[in-house]
Amino acid sequence: MAADTPALSPLIDVHDERDEQAGRQILRLMAVFVTVGYLAYGVMTASAVVSSMHITDLWWTVIAVPLIFGTGIALGPLAWRGGARRIRIAAAVAAGGYLVAVCLWWPAWNGQVLDTVSGIWFSLFPGLAAIASALAFPAVYAFGYLAVVSAISVTISKTARLPHLSGPLPVEIAWSISFSLIFVAAAVMAIRTAGILDATRARAYEATADAAAAHARSAERNRFDALTHDNVMSTLLLASRLGASPELAQNARAAIAAVEHASEGEGRSSLTAYEAASQVRAAVAMVDPAQRVTVANEPGTQAYPGTAVSAIAAATAEAVRNSRRHAGDGATTSVTVAAGLGTLRAEIADDGVGFDPALVSASRLGIAVSIRGRMSKVDGGVAVIDSHPGCGTRVRVEWSR
């Protein structure tokens, strides 16, 4: 008896689908943009922060700098390592940090003013905080946030300057909003466009799955047509020619058994380990009749859901098909089936050219739909793909109770 093959590390799991691939990419890029913006403004306004410390209590500067710059710069590491949800939370914190710091300026102000045209330093980039809010909230809230923080920061800036250095307050607020509105609108449109791309991609997956289901129904009709011709019709012809005879009875029993077995098909409630291994072999043989399927342990008395067996067989066949197409000339492929207590696993490995799963185009539906998507529809199903350029590819499809 061969030992079970070791489980693969879950580099790609069916429960971590890239259903929002474009959305996450745009979100990461915008998070990097916000971080770079905060770093740039931090450098440019460093002297202004120091020169304005005398008009507020010290505690405000100590709190405001981390709230504004710290939260904005923190988006950078998350843009590379964090998931979409964490990036949105960090963006919300950055937007909230700016608003809190601006509102705390009033109780910290000691009544002195600045002799500078630019005014208070944080009034130079309310649009940057608004872009962070656009990453975290719907567009209407982002635009509302821009209007609020622009109005507050410009009002504070006017209050903190000598009167002759300021223009009309409504004009300055309108200018601040108008200037920042271009960038916030661009961020909103980028996120919206990414959402449309993701929705289109999801519909393409659904259409592909529907087409695959229609193809399966057509194949099933062809199978029953062949069954009718080869078994039922031959039995009826035999009855018309020979009448009652032992040969007729034998043919009739064989035809009935064939019809009953075909009627169960994928709808059978359970299959034995031997039947499950046979179904995987049959599916692989449809793709490559010469491909050998190894059973890692002797089939026992375990039973497996018919839907799980069918999904594993079809996903295994797709993995073998992908290996034949993309592994390269001279690559060898192995298929191993392991049937254990409460678990059924198939592993497909090749020593081909390999690839980076993270760089697979969204238009390539074989992995997303025919392997990972198919296993995701089975309770307890999982699909794991482990591949690196030049190191071959290993695919594991598994069902466990």
TAJO-V485034 format. One record per residue. N is the residue number from 0. RES is the residue in one letter. SS is DSSP state (H for helix, E for strand, - for the rest). PHI is phi in radians with two decimals (* if undefined). NEAR is the number of other ideal C-beta (glycine too) atoms within 12 Angstrom. Layout:
BEGIN
n->N res->RES ss->SS phi->PHI near->NEAR
n->N res->RES ss->SS phi->PHI near->NEAR
END
This chain:
BEGIN
n->0 res->M ss->- phi->* near->13
n->1 res->A ss->- phi->-1.36 near->13
n->2 res->A ss->- phi->-1.37 near->11
n->3 res->D ss->- phi->-1.11 near->23
n->4 res->T ss->- phi->-1.30 near->24
n->5 res->P ss->- phi->-1.18 near->16
n->6 res->A ss->- phi->-1.23 near->20
n->7 res->L ss->- phi->-1.47 near->26
n->8 res->S ss->- phi->-1.22 near->14
n->9 res->P ss->- phi->-1.34 near->19
n->10 res->L ss->- phi->-1.17 near->20
n->11 res->I ss->- phi->-2.27 near->31
n->12 res->D ss->E phi->-2.00 near->25
n->13 res->V ss->H phi->-1.09 near->32
n->14 res->H ss->H phi->-1.48 near->17
n->15 res->D ss->H phi->-2.06 near->23
n->16 res->E ss->- phi->-1.11 near->26
n->17 res->R ss->- phi->-1.54 near->30
n->18 res->D ss->- phi->-1.20 near->27
n->19 res->E ss->- phi->-2.17 near->28
n->20 res->Q ss->H phi->-1.03 near->30
n->21 res->A ss->H phi->-1.12 near->27
n->22 res->G ss->H phi->-1.06 near->32
n->23 res->R ss->H phi->-1.20 near->33
n->24 res->Q ss->H phi->-1.11 near->26
n->25 res->I ss->H phi->-1.12 near->31
n->26 res->L ss->H phi->-1.06 near->38
n->27 res->R ss->H phi->-1.13 near->34
n->28 res->L ss->H phi->-1.09 near->26
n->29 res->M ss->H phi->-1.17 near->42
n->30 res->A ss->H phi->-1.12 near->43
n->31 res->V ss->H phi->-1.11 near->26
n->32 res->F ss->H phi->-1.03 near->30
n->33 res->V ss->H phi->-1.10 near->45
n->34 res->T ss->H phi->-1.08 near->34
n->35 res->V ss->H phi->-1.09 near->21
n->36 res->G ss->H phi->-1.08 near->35
n->37 res->Y ss->H phi->-1.15 near->39
n->38 res->L ss->H phi->-1.09 near->23
n->39 res->A ss->H phi->-1.13 near->19
n->40 res->Y ss->H phi->-1.18 near->29
n->41 res->G ss->H phi->-1.08 near->27
n->42 res->V ss->H phi->-1.23 near->16
n->43 res->M ss->H phi->-1.21 near->18
n->44 res->T ss->- phi->-1.78 near->29
n->45 res->A ss->H phi->-1.00 near->18
n->46 res->S ss->H phi->-1.18 near->14
n->47 res->A ss->H phi->-1.17 near->28
n->48 res->V ss->H phi->-1.08 near->28
n->49 res->V ss->H phi->-1.16 near->14
n->50 res->S ss->H phi->-1.24 near->21
n->51 res->S ss->- phi->-1.73 near->36
n->52 res->M ss->H phi->-1.16 near->25
n->53 res->H ss->H phi->-1.29 near->20
n->54 res->I ss->H phi->-1.66 near->32
n->55 res->T ss->E phi->-2.35 near->33
n->56 res->D ss->- phi->-1.17 near->20
n->57 res->L ss->H phi->-1.07 near->16
n->58 res->W ss->H phi->-1.07 near->16
n->59 res->W ss->H phi->-1.18 near->31
n->60 res->T ss->H phi->-1.10 near->30
n->61 res->V ss->H phi->-1.07 near->17
n->62 res->I ss->H phi->-1.47 near->24
n->63 res->A ss->H phi->-1.17 near->34
n->64 res->V ss->H phi->-1.06 near->32
n->65 res->P ss->H phi->-1.15 near->22
n->66 res->L ss->H phi->-1.11 near->30
n->67 res->I ss->H phi->-1.54 near->44
n->68 res->F ss->H phi->-1.41 near->36
n->69 res->G ss->H phi->-1.09 near->24
n->70 res->T ss->H phi->-1.19 near->36
n->71 res->G ss->H phi->-1.23 near->44
n->72 res->I ss->H phi->-1.22 near->32
n->73 res->A ss->- phi->-1.10 near->30
n->74 res->L ss->H phi->-1.14 near->43
n->75 res->G ss->H phi->-1.02 near->29
n->76 res->P ss->H phi->-1.03 near->16
n->77 res->L ss->H phi->-1.18 near->32
n->78 res->A ss->H phi->-1.10 near->32
n->79 res->W ss->H phi->-1.72 near->16
n->80 res->R ss->H phi->-1.94 near->14
n->81 res->G ss->- phi->-1.43 near->21
n->82 res->G ss->- phi->-1.42 near->20
n->83 res->A ss->H phi->-1.08 near->31
n->84 res->R ss->H phi->-1.11 near->17
n->85 res->R ss->H phi->-1.18 near->24
n->86 res->I ss->H phi->-1.12 near->37
n->87 res->R ss->H phi->-1.12 near->31
n->88 res->I ss->H phi->-1.12 near->24
n->89 res->A ss->H phi->-1.11 near->37
n->90 res->A ss->H phi->-1.15 near->45
n->91 res->A ss->H phi->-1.11 near->29
n->92 res->V ss->H phi->-1.13 near->30
n->93 res->A ss->H phi->-1.10 near->45
n->94 res->A ss->H phi->-1.13 near->41
n->95 res->G ss->H phi->-1.16 near->25
n->96 res->G ss->H phi->-1.08 near->35
n->97 res->Y ss->H phi->-1.10 near->46
n->98 res->L ss->H phi->-1.12 near->32
n->99 res->V ss->H phi->-1.11 near->24
n->100 res->A ss->H phi->-1.08 near->39
n->101 res->V ss->H phi->-1.13 near->38
n->102 res->C ss->H phi->-1.18 near->25
n->103 res->L ss->H phi->-1.30 near->26
n->104 res->W ss->H phi->-1.12 near->36
n->105 res->W ss->H phi->-1.07 near->22
n->106 res->P ss->H phi->-1.19 near->13
n->107 res->A ss->H phi->-1.54 near->27
n->108 res->W ss->E phi->-1.25 near->25
n->109 res->N ss->- phi->-1.77 near->18
n->110 res->G ss->- phi->1.70 near->12
n->111 res->Q ss->- phi->-1.37 near->19
n->112 res->V ss->- phi->-2.24 near->24
n->113 res->L ss->E phi->-1.77 near->29
n->114 res->D ss->- phi->-1.72 near->17
n->115 res->T ss->- phi->-2.60 near->22
n->116 res->V ss->- phi->-1.27 near->19
n->117 res->S ss->- phi->-1.24 near->25
n->118 res->G ss->- phi->1.37 near->34
n->119 res->I ss->- phi->-1.25 near->42
n->120 res->W ss->H phi->-1.13 near->37
n->121 res->F ss->H phi->-1.31 near->45
n->122 res->S ss->H phi->-1.35 near->43
n->123 res->L ss->H phi->-1.41 near->33
n->124 res->F ss->- phi->-2.50 near->39
n->125 res->P ss->H phi->-1.15 near->45
n->126 res->G ss->H phi->-1.13 near->40
n->127 res->L ss->H phi->-1.15 near->47
n->128 res->A ss->H phi->-1.14 near->48
n->129 res->A ss->H phi->-1.18 near->45
n->130 res->I ss->H phi->-1.13 near->47
n->131 res->A ss->H phi->-1.05 near->50
n->132 res->S ss->H phi->-1.15 near->43
n->133 res->A ss->H phi->-1.18 near->42
n->134 res->L ss->H phi->-1.28 near->48
n->135 res->A ss->H phi->-1.83 near->36
n->136 res->F ss->- phi->-2.21 near->27
n->137 res->P ss->- phi->-1.05 near->17
n->138 res->A ss->H phi->-1.02 near->26
n->139 res->V ss->H phi->-1.10 near->14
n->140 res->Y ss->H phi->-1.25 near->21
n->141 res->A ss->H phi->-1.12 near->36
n->142 res->F ss->H phi->-1.16 near->26
n->143 res->G ss->H phi->-1.12 near->21
n->144 res->Y ss->H phi->-1.06 near->40
n->145 res->L ss->H phi->-1.03 near->42
n->146 res->A ss->H phi->-1.11 near->26
n->147 res->V ss->H phi->-1.18 near->26
n->148 res->V ss->H phi->-1.20 near->43
n->149 res->S ss->H phi->-1.15 near->39
n->150 res->A ss->H phi->-1.10 near->29
n->151 res->I ss->H phi->-1.19 near->32
n->152 res->S ss->H phi->-1.16 near->42
n->153 res->V ss->H phi->-1.19 near->39
n->154 res->T ss->H phi->-1.08 near->27
n->155 res->I ss->H phi->-1.11 near->39
n->156 res->S ss->H phi->-1.08 near->40
n->157 res->K ss->H phi->-1.17 near->30
n->158 res->T ss->H phi->-1.14 near->27
n->159 res->A ss->- phi->-1.49 near->37
n->160 res->R ss->E phi->-1.91 near->27
n->161 res->L ss->- phi->-1.11 near->17
n->162 res->P ss->H phi->-0.98 near->14
n->163 res->H ss->H phi->-1.31 near->10
n->164 res->L ss->H phi->-1.63 near->18
n->165 res->S ss->- phi->-1.98 near->27
n->166 res->G ss->- phi->-1.75 near->19
n->167 res->P ss->- phi->-1.04 near->12
n->168 res->L ss->H phi->-1.05 near->23
n->169 res->P ss->H phi->-1.04 near->16
n->170 res->V ss->H phi->-1.17 near->14
n->171 res->E ss->H phi->-1.15 near->29
n->172 res->I ss->H phi->-1.13 near->29
n->173 res->A ss->H phi->-1.08 near->18
n->174 res->W ss->H phi->-1.13 near->21
n->175 res->S ss->H phi->-1.08 near->35
n->176 res->I ss->H phi->-1.16 near->30
n->177 res->S ss->H phi->-1.10 near->19
n->178 res->F ss->H phi->-1.12 near->23
n->179 res->S ss->H phi->-1.37 near->37
n->180 res->L ss->H phi->-1.05 near->27
n->181 res->I ss->H phi->-1.05 near->16
n->182 res->F ss->H phi->-1.28 near->29
n->183 res->V ss->H phi->-1.15 near->42
n->184 res->A ss->H phi->-1.09 near->23
n->185 res->A ss->H phi->-1.10 near->23
n->186 res->A ss->H phi->-1.13 near->38
n->187 res->V ss->H phi->-1.08 near->31
n->188 res->M ss->H phi->-1.16 near->21
n->189 res->A ss->H phi->-1.11 near->28
n->190 res->I ss->H phi->-1.16 near->38
n->191 res->R ss->H phi->-1.13 near->21
n->192 res->T ss->H phi->-1.10 near->19
n->193 res->A ss->H phi->-1.08 near->28
n->194 res->G ss->H phi->-1.10 near->26
n->195 res->I ss->H phi->-1.12 near->18
n->196 res->L ss->H phi->-1.09 near->24
n->197 res->D ss->H phi->-1.13 near->27
n->198 res->A ss->H phi->-1.13 near->19
n->199 res->T ss->H phi->-1.11 near->20
n->200 res->R ss->H phi->-1.10 near->28
n->201 res->A ss->H phi->-1.10 near->26
n->202 res->R ss->H phi->-1.14 near->17
n->203 res->A ss->H phi->-1.12 near->23
n->204 res->Y ss->H phi->-1.09 near->32
n->205 res->E ss->H phi->-1.11 near->19
n->206 res->A ss->H phi->-1.11 near->16
n->207 res->T ss->H phi->-1.13 near->25
n->208 res->A ss->H phi->-1.11 near->24
n->209 res->D ss->H phi->-1.11 near->15
n->210 res->A ss->H phi->-1.13 near->17
n->211 res->A ss->H phi->-1.13 near->24
n->212 res->A ss->H phi->-1.14 near->21
n->213 res->A ss->H phi->-1.12 near->14
n->214 res->H ss->H phi->-1.11 near->16
n->215 res->A ss->H phi->-1.13 near->21
n->216 res->R ss->H phi->-1.14 near->16
n->217 res->S ss->H phi->-1.12 near->14
n->218 res->A ss->H phi->-1.11 near->19
n->219 res->E ss->H phi->-1.16 near->20
n->220 res->R ss->H phi->-1.10 near->16
n->221 res->N ss->H phi->-1.11 near->15
n->222 res->R ss->H phi->-1.14 near->22
n->223 res->F ss->H phi->-1.25 near->21
n->224 res->D ss->H phi->-1.09 near->16
n->225 res->A ss->H phi->-1.14 near->17
n->226 res->L ss->H phi->-1.08 near->26
n->227 res->T ss->H phi->-1.08 near->19
n->228 res->H ss->H phi->-1.20 near->17
n->229 res->D ss->H phi->-1.38 near->19
n->230 res->N ss->H phi->-2.01 near->27
n->231 res->V ss->H phi->-1.19 near->24
n->232 res->M ss->H phi->-1.12 near->17
n->233 res->S ss->H phi->-1.13 near->23
n->234 res->T ss->H phi->-1.17 near->29
n->235 res->L ss->H phi->-1.15 near->17
n->236 res->L ss->H phi->-1.12 near->16
n->237 res->L ss->H phi->-1.12 near->23
n->238 res->A ss->H phi->-1.14 near->19
n->239 res->S ss->H phi->-1.21 near->13
n->240 res->R ss->H phi->-1.61 near->14
n->241 res->L ss->H phi->-1.86 near->18
n->242 res->G ss->- phi->1.20 near->11
n->243 res->A ss->- phi->-1.18 near->12
n->244 res->S ss->- phi->-2.81 near->15
n->245 res->P ss->H phi->-1.01 near->12
n->246 res->E ss->H phi->-1.13 near->17
n->247 res->L ss->H phi->-1.12 near->21
n->248 res->A ss->H phi->-1.08 near->17
n->249 res->Q ss->H phi->-1.12 near->15
n->250 res->N ss->H phi->-1.12 near->25
n->251 res->A ss->H phi->-1.12 near->23
n->252 res->R ss->H phi->-1.09 near->16
n->253 res->A ss->H phi->-1.15 near->21
n->254 res->A ss->H phi->-1.15 near->27
n->255 res->I ss->H phi->-1.10 near->18
n->256 res->A ss->H phi->-1.10 near->18
n->257 res->A ss->H phi->-1.13 near->24
n->258 res->V ss->H phi->-1.13 near->21
n->259 res->E ss->H phi->-1.11 near->15
n->260 res->H ss->H phi->-1.14 near->19
n->261 res->A ss->H phi->-1.20 near->25
n->262 res->S ss->H phi->-1.19 near->16
n->263 res->E ss->H phi->-1.24 near->19
n->264 res->G ss->H phi->0.80 near->24
n->265 res->E ss->H phi->-1.31 near->28
n->266 res->G ss->H phi->-1.45 near->16
n->267 res->R ss->- phi->-1.03 near->23
n->268 res->S ss->- phi->-1.18 near->14
n->269 res->S ss->E phi->-2.71 near->22
n->270 res->L ss->E phi->-2.28 near->32
n->271 res->T ss->E phi->-1.31 near->21
n->272 res->A ss->H phi->-1.08 near->30
n->273 res->Y ss->H phi->-1.11 near->23
n->274 res->E ss->H phi->-1.13 near->28
n->275 res->A ss->H phi->-1.11 near->40
n->276 res->A ss->H phi->-1.09 near->35
n->277 res->S ss->H phi->-1.14 near->21
n->278 res->Q ss->H phi->-1.18 near->37
n->279 res->V ss->H phi->-1.12 near->47
n->280 res->R ss->H phi->-1.02 near->31
n->281 res->A ss->H phi->-1.11 near->22
n->282 res->A ss->H phi->-1.14 near->37
n->283 res->V ss->H phi->-1.16 near->36
n->284 res->A ss->H phi->-1.10 near->20
n->285 res->M ss->H phi->-1.13 near->19
n->286 res->V ss->H phi->-1.54 near->29
n->287 res->D ss->- phi->-2.54 near->27
n->288 res->P ss->- phi->-1.04 near->15
n->289 res->A ss->- phi->-1.50 near->13
n->290 res->Q ss->- phi->-1.27 near->28
n->291 res->R ss->- phi->-1.52 near->19
n->292 res->V ss->E phi->-2.00 near->33
n->293 res->T ss->E phi->-1.74 near->26
n->294 res->V ss->E phi->-1.65 near->29
n->295 res->A ss->- phi->-1.27 near->27
n->296 res->N ss->- phi->-2.57 near->24
n->297 res->E ss->- phi->-1.11 near->18
n->298 res->P ss->- phi->-1.04 near->26
n->299 res->G ss->- phi->-1.88 near->20
n->300 res->T ss->- phi->-1.67 near->14
n->301 res->Q ss->- phi->-1.14 near->28
n->302 res->A ss->E phi->-2.17 near->24
n->303 res->Y ss->E phi->-2.28 near->43
n->304 res->P ss->E phi->-1.04 near->29
n->305 res->G ss->H phi->-1.07 near->25
n->306 res->T ss->H phi->-1.14 near->28
n->307 res->A ss->H phi->-1.17 near->40
n->308 res->V ss->H phi->-1.09 near->45
n->309 res->S ss->H phi->-1.09 near->36
n->310 res->A ss->H phi->-1.14 near->40
n->311 res->I ss->H phi->-1.14 near->49
n->312 res->A ss->H phi->-1.08 near->43
n->313 res->A ss->H phi->-1.17 near->41
n->314 res->A ss->H phi->-1.15 near->49
n->315 res->T ss->H phi->-1.10 near->49
n->316 res->A ss->H phi->-1.05 near->36
n->317 res->E ss->H phi->-1.14 near->38
n->318 res->A ss->H phi->-1.12 near->47
n->319 res->V ss->H phi->-1.13 near->44
n->320 res->R ss->H phi->-1.08 near->28
n->321 res->N ss->H phi->-1.08 near->34
n->322 res->S ss->H phi->-1.09 near->39
n->323 res->R ss->H phi->-1.13 near->27
n->324 res->R ss->H phi->-1.41 near->22
n->325 res->H ss->H phi->-2.08 near->25
n->326 res->A ss->- phi->-1.23 near->31
n->327 res->G ss->- phi->1.87 near->20
n->328 res->D ss->- phi->-1.14 near->10
n->329 res->G ss->- phi->1.49 near->10
n->330 res->A ss->- phi->-1.27 near->23
n->331 res->T ss->- phi->-1.91 near->22
n->332 res->T ss->E phi->-2.18 near->35
n->333 res->S ss->E phi->-2.13 near->29
n->334 res->V ss->E phi->-2.21 near->42
n->335 res->T ss->E phi->-2.20 near->37
n->336 res->V ss->E phi->-1.99 near->44
n->337 res->A ss->E phi->-2.14 near->38
n->338 res->A ss->E phi->-1.94 near->39
n->339 res->G ss->E phi->-2.13 near->28
n->340 res->L ss->- phi->-1.26 near->16
n->341 res->G ss->- phi->1.33 near->18
n->342 res->T ss->E phi->-2.62 near->29
n->343 res->L ss->E phi->-2.39 near->52
n->344 res->R ss->E phi->-2.37 near->42
n->345 res->A ss->E phi->-2.21 near->50
n->346 res->E ss->E phi->-2.15 near->38
n->347 res->I ss->E phi->-2.11 near->49
n->348 res->A ss->E phi->-2.31 near->32
n->349 res->D ss->E phi->-2.41 near->33
n->350 res->D ss->- phi->-1.86 near->19
n->351 res->G ss->- phi->-1.43 near->28
n->352 res->V ss->- phi->-1.28 near->21
n->353 res->G ss->- phi->1.22 near->26
n->354 res->F ss->- phi->-2.86 near->32
n->355 res->D ss->- phi->-1.74 near->18
n->356 res->P ss->H phi->-1.00 near->29
n->357 res->A ss->H phi->-1.23 near->19
n->358 res->L ss->H phi->-1.80 near->17
n->359 res->V ss->- phi->-1.19 near->23
n->360 res->S ss->- phi->-1.10 near->18
n->361 res->A ss->- phi->-1.11 near->29
n->362 res->S ss->- phi->-1.40 near->16
n->363 res->R ss->- phi->-1.52 near->25
n->364 res->L ss->H phi->-1.66 near->27
n->365 res->G ss->H phi->-1.05 near->32
n->366 res->I ss->H phi->-1.26 near->39
n->367 res->A ss->H phi->-1.15 near->36
n->368 res->V ss->H phi->-1.72 near->34
n->369 res->S ss->H phi->-1.37 near->37
n->370 res->I ss->H phi->-1.97 near->44
n->371 res->R ss->H phi->-1.19 near->39
n->372 res->G ss->H phi->-1.11 near->33
n->373 res->R ss->H phi->-1.13 near->38
n->374 res->M ss->H phi->-1.22 near->44
n->375 res->S ss->H phi->-1.17 near->27
n->376 res->K ss->- phi->-1.48 near->27
n->377 res->V ss->- phi->-1.88 near->31
n->378 res->D ss->- phi->-1.06 near->14
n->379 res->G ss->- phi->1.52 near->25
n->380 res->G ss->E phi->-1.52 near->36
n->381 res->V ss->E phi->-2.60 near->36
n->382 res->A ss->E phi->-2.28 near->46
n->383 res->V ss->E phi->-2.22 near->35
n->384 res->I ss->E phi->-2.15 near->40
n->385 res->D ss->E phi->-2.17 near->28
n->386 res->S ss->E phi->-2.65 near->35
n->387 res->H ss->- phi->-2.48 near->19
n->388 res->P ss->- phi->-0.96 near->16
n->389 res->G ss->- phi->1.45 near->15
n->390 res->C ss->- phi->-2.09 near->18
n->391 res->G ss->- phi->1.36 near->26
n->392 res->T ss->E phi->-2.42 near->42
n->393 res->R ss->E phi->-2.25 near->37
n->394 res->V ss->E phi->-2.14 near->46
n->395 res->R ss->E phi->-2.16 near->43
n->396 res->V ss->E phi->-2.07 near->50
n->397 res->E ss->E phi->-2.58 near->40
n->398 res->W ss->E phi->-2.12 near->42
n->399 res->S ss->E phi->-2.42 near->25
n->400 res->R ss->- phi->-1.23 near->18
END
